[in-house]
């Protein structure tokens, strides 16, 4: 479990570094995005990963790693949007956005640690392609919840699905980094 924590943090450091650089380039323009727009961005990335895993020919020179990083960062943005709400104009400094980013990561990492304890690191035996499929399944669930105006009868909410997607993407990156 200790290795998992260190590996998790290393992946997050890479993702957070890119998030901060993009904040420097674009500011918090992402704050205007409604949740379905963020969900669709994540869906595009997950579909591209699945395509990369299934197709022999690539026409764009970006692989799975950058797409998994994108999934993580968009999911964190979605969690921030859930907490703060959507705005009409960018409203966060890089420092404020980074603090919100760290807060969501801490909550999501704690969830991973709790589940990892209960499941005994079963994710280590899951293929990257299966983790991709699980992310896509979570996305379809989120889309359905969004179509139901956020209401569920017995299921976990949108936030739990975004957190699971972050953790699945981190697990995939750990696997890819170990190869």
C-alpha positions in Angstrom: 0.0 0.0 0.0 2.9 2.3 0.7 4.1 2.0 -2.9 0.6 2.7 -4.1 0.6 6.0 -2.1 3.9 7.1 -3.5 3.0 6.1 -7.1 -0.4 7.9 -6.7 1.4 11.0 -5.6 3.9 10.9 -8.4 1.1 10.7 -11.0 -0.8 13.5 -9.3 2.4 15.6 -9.3 2.6 15.2 -13.1 -1.1 16.1 -13.5 -1.0 19.0 -11.2 2.1 20.4 -12.9 0.3 20.4 -16.2 -2.8 21.9 -14.6 -0.8 24.8 -13.2 1.0 25.4 -16.6 -2.4 25.5 -18.4 -3.7 27.9 -15.7 -0.8 30.1 -16.5 -1.6 29.9 -20.2 -5.4 30.1 -20.1 -6.4 31.2 -16.6 -9.5 29.7 -15.2 -11.5 29.8 -18.5 -12.6 26.2 -17.6 -14.8 27.7 -14.8 -17.5 28.6 -17.4 -17.9 24.9 -18.4 -21.1 23.2 -17.2 -20.8 19.7 -15.9 -22.2 18.0 -19.1 -19.5 19.8 -21.1 -16.7 18.5 -18.7 -18.3 15.1 -18.9 -18.2 15.2 -22.7 -14.5 16.2 -22.7 -13.7 13.3 -20.4 -15.8 11.0 -22.7 -13.8 12.2 -25.8 -10.5 11.4 -24.0 -11.7 7.9 -22.9 -13.0 7.1 -26.3 -9.7 8.1 -27.8 -7.8 5.8 -25.4 -10.1 3.0 -26.3 -9.5 3.7 -30.0 -5.7 3.7 -29.4 -6.0 0.4 -27.6 -8.0 -1.2 -30.4 -6.5 0.3 -33.6 -3.1 -0.4 -35.1 -2.9 3.0 -36.9 -2.4 6.3 -35.2 -2.8 9.6 -37.0 -2.2 11.9 -34.0 1.1 11.6 -32.2 -0.3 11.6 -28.6 -0.6 8.3 -26.7 -2.7 7.0 -23.8 -0.6 8.7 -21.1 -1.6 12.3 -22.1 -5.2 11.3 -22.4 -5.3 9.7 -19.0 -3.7 12.8 -17.5 -6.5 14.8 -19.3 -9.2 12.6 -17.7 -7.7 13.2 -14.3 -7.5 16.9 -14.7 -11.0 17.3 -16.2 -12.5 15.2 -13.4 -10.8 17.4 -10.8 -12.2 20.4 -12.6 -15.7 18.8 -12.5 -15.4 18.2 -8.8 -14.4 21.8 -8.3 -17.4 22.9 -10.4 -19.6 20.7 -8.2 -18.3 22.4 -5.1 -18.1 26.0 -6.4 -20.7 26.2 -9.1 -20.4 27.4 -12.7 -19.5 31.0 -13.3 -20.0 33.3 -16.3 -16.4 34.6 -16.3 -13.1 33.1 -15.1 -12.8 33.9 -11.4 -9.9 31.9 -9.9 -6.2 32.7 -9.6 -3.7 30.0 -10.2 -3.1 29.8 -6.5 -6.7 29.5 -5.6 -7.4 26.9 -8.3 -4.4 24.9 -7.2 -5.6 24.8 -3.6 -9.0 23.6 -4.8 -7.2 21.0 -6.9 -5.2 19.8 -3.9 -8.4 19.6 -1.8 -10.2 17.4 -4.3 -7.1 15.2 -4.8 -6.9 14.7 -1.0 -10.5 13.6 -0.8 -10.2 11.3 -3.8 -6.9 9.8 -2.6 -8.6 9.0 0.8 -11.4 7.2 -1.1 -8.7 5.2 -3.0 -6.9 4.3 0.2 -10.2 3.1 1.9 -11.2 1.1 -1.2 -7.7 -0.3 -1.7 -7.7 -1.5 1.9 -11.1 -3.3 1.4 -10.3 -4.7 -2.0 -6.7 -5.6 -1.3 -5.2 -3.7 -4.3 -7.2 -5.8 -6.8 -6.6 -3.0 -9.3 -3.0 -4.3 -9.8 -4.4 -7.3 -11.6 -6.7 -5.3 -13.8 -5.6 -4.6 -17.4 -5.3 -1.0 -18.6 -7.9 -1.8 -21.3 -10.4 -2.8 -18.5 -9.7 0.4 -16.6 -10.5 2.3 -19.7 -13.8 0.4 -20.0 -14.6 1.1 -16.4 -14.0 4.8 -17.0 -16.3 4.7 -20.0 -19.0 2.9 -17.9 -18.7 5.6 -15.2 -19.1 8.2 -17.9 -22.2 6.7 -19.2 -23.6 6.6 -15.7 -22.7 10.3 -15.1 -24.4 11.2 -18.4 -27.6 9.3 -17.3 -27.5 11.1 -13.9 -27.1 14.4 -15.7 -30.0 13.6 -17.9 -32.0 12.8 -14.8 -31.2 16.3 -13.4 -28.7 14.9 -10.9 -31.3 12.7 -9.2 -30.6 9.1 -8.3 -32.8 6.5 -6.5 -30.2 4.2 -5.1 -26.9 5.1 -6.8 -24.0 7.1 -5.7 -23.8 10.7 -7.0 -21.9 12.3 -9.8 -19.0 13.2 -7.5 -18.3 9.6 -6.5 -18.2 8.7 -10.2 -15.7 11.4 -11.0 -13.6 10.3 -8.1 -13.6 6.7 -9.3 -12.6 7.8 -12.8 -9.7 9.7 -11.3 -8.6 6.7 -9.4 -9.0 4.3 -12.4 -7.0 6.7 -14.6 -4.2 6.9 -11.9 -4.1 3.1 -11.7 -3.8 3.0 -15.5 -0.9 5.5 -15.5 0.8 3.5 -12.7 0.5 0.4 -14.9 1.8 2.2 -18.0 4.7 3.7 -16.0 5.7 0.2 -14.8 5.9 -1.2 -18.3 
